[in-house]
Amino acid sequence: MTILHLLSGGAAQGLVTQLEERFETQHHVSIDACFGSVGMMRDNLLAGTPCDVLILTEALIAQLMASGEVVPGSAQTLGVVKTGIAVKNGEDVPDVDSPAALKTALRAARGIYFPDPVKATAGIHVMNVLRQLGLDTELADRLRVFPNGATAMRAMADTNEPGLLGCTQITEIIYTPGVMLVAPLPKALELATTYTAAVCAKAMQPQAARDLISLLASPEAASARHLCGFE
């Protein structure tokens, strides 16, 4: 069976997972997917990791297209993903509707789970939010950093420690059993990231790559995108 290699930001994992069985059956293709922070996926691509389809932020896809790593004209937008706050299932839901309320909730948390503040889109933003709220130093010993949002949410779901907050992209919260979405970050601190899929310039399966992208971005997959947290 043909192997289709996918490198993707973690934000798209739920969507790809929902549609991959259908795609594999229809196209007689097996998807070999790697999900992680967008920075790590870019680095993997540039290091020579096999790749047919890339799903990264719109800005990164544009950069990679300009440098010749992505096929011109192959990019299709999947949608916008916001960053949100999560708690473990069954725990009290804090008020995070304003910067002041979020600051109070973060101060009350025993631990704050979030992705890599250097290479992950949401992680970079979370650190910026903590700095804006004047909490980066105060809460330094409560910050729990993971390679990507999905890993952070799984770790938060698996621990027995109560009173935790997670902060990552909404798609990663929705996709992870054991945690639940409280709300997006308040408007003044919002991060809304556009995700785009494109064909890698070195794709070994360029037509299958185009077919997968067409499915992910299609009108018929709109409900799946919505359920997975894309706007």
N, C-alpha and C positions, 0 to 999 in steps of 0.2 A: 504493500500500500504506500502511496505517496505521502511523504512527511512534509507538513507545512510548519515552518518555524516562526514563532511569534514572540516578539519582545514588547512588553507592555507595562505601562504604569499600573500600579495596583488598583487604581480607580476603576479600571475596566474589567477586573477579574470576574465580578458577578455577571456582567453582561456576556462575556465570552463563554463562561461556564454554562449559562442558560441556553445558548445557541449552538454550542460546539457539536453536540450529538447529532442534531438535525443537519448541520453542515457536513459533518463527516459522512453521514449516511448518504446524503444527496450527491456528494462530490467524490466519494471514495478516497477521502483524504484523512490522514490522521494529524491532528494539531498538536505540535510540541510547543507548549506555551511556558514562558518564563515571565513572572510578574514581580515587580519591585518598585523602588523609587525611580522616578523618571531620570534622575541623574545617573543612577547605576545602570539603567537600561541603555542610556546613551553611551556610557563608558563601555559596556559590554559590546555594543555594536561596533564602536570604533576600535575595540581590541580584536575584532574579527569573529565574534560569535555568529554562527549561522543565523540569518534572519531573512524572512520573506515579507512579513508584515510588522510594522511599527505602530504602536499606539502610545503617543506621548502628548504633552501639552502642545497647543497650537504654535506657541513661540519656538519650542524646540524643533518641531517638525519643519518650521520655516527655516531655521538655522541649518538643519541637516540637508534640506533641499538646496539651499544656497551653496553648501560645501560639496554637493554632488553625491551625498549618501542616500538620498531619497529620489524616486522617479518624479520628475516635474509633472504636474497635473494629476497625480494619483491620489492626492490628499482629499479626504472627506471628513467633515465634522461629525462627531458623535453626539456632542452636547456639552452643556455646562455642568460642572460639579462644584458644589459648595463645600466648605469645611464646617464641621459641626461638632457638637459636644455629645459625649456618650456616657452612660452609666451602666453598671451591671444590671442584668434583669432582676426585677423585684426590689430594687433599691429606690429610695426617695428621689424624685426628680427635682433638681434645683431650678431656680429662676436664673436664666442666662439671657434675658431679653434686652438687656442694656449693658453697656460697658461696666457700670457700677455693680450691677447684679452679677455679672460674670466674674468680676474681681472678687466679690464676696464668696462666690461658689468655689473659685480656685483656691482661695485662702483656706476654705473649710475642708478641702480635699486632702486625704491622707497620702495620695499619690496621683500624679498626672501622667498618663500614658500617651505618647505621641511619637511620630516617626522622625527619622534622621533630620536634624536641623541644618544639615549642609547640602544633602542631595535630594531630599524629598520635598516636593512642592508644599505640602501641608506642614511639614516639620519646620521649614524655613519660616513659614508664616506664623506658626504657633510661637516660635521664639520672638518674633517681632511683636506679636500681641503681648507677650509677657513683659517685654521691655516697655511697650507703650503704657501698660498698666502699672509699671514700676515693681513688678513681681519677680523678675528674672533672678535677682540675687536672693531675695527673701525666700523663694520657694526652691532654690537650687537643689537642696537635698531631697526634695520630693519628686523631682523630674525623673521619669522612667522613659528612656530613649531606646527605640528599636529601629532596625534597618528600614522598615516601611510601615505604613498604617495598618495593613492587614496583620502583620506580626504583632504590632502593639495591641490591637484589639483582641487577638487570640490569647495573648499573655494576660490581658486584663480579665478576660472571661474565665481563664483557667485558675487564677489565684483565688485564695479564700479570703484575702484581705478586703474588708468592707471600706466604704467611703471613698471610692476612687472615681476619678473623672478621666475620660479619654477625649482626645481632640485630634481628629484627622478628617479625611474626606468622607462625606456622607455615604458614598457608595461602599466604602470599606466598612463602615459601621453597620449598614443594612445587611451586608453580606456575611457578617460574623455572628454565629449563634452565641447566645450568652450575654450579649450587650445590646443596648437599645439606644436609638437616637433620641436625644432630648430636644434639640433644636439646632438650626444653623447658628453660627456666630452672629452676634448683633450687627445690624447694618453698618455701623460705624467701624467695625473691625472685620468686615466680611472679606472672604476670599472666594471668588467665583472663577474657576479655571475651565477654559475650553479645551476639550480633548479631541484629538484628530488622529485618524488612522491613515497610513500611507504605505506604499509599496517600497521596499528597500531596493536600492539600485543594484545590489548584488544578489537579488532574489533568484533562487534556483527554480521556484514555482511561481512565476509572475502572474499567470492567469488565475491560479487558485487563490493567490493573494488578493487579486482584484475582486474575485468572487466573494471572498470572506468579508472584505471591506464593504462591498455592496450590500451584503446581508446585514451587517452590523449597523449600517447607516440608513437602511431601507425604511420606508413608511410602515411596512408590516412589522418591523421590530420596534416601533415607537413605544408600544405598551411595555415591552421588555426593558427598554432603556429607562422609561419612567419608573418602573418598579425597582430598578437597580439604583435609582438616585440621580439619573441624568435629567437635566432640565432642557 
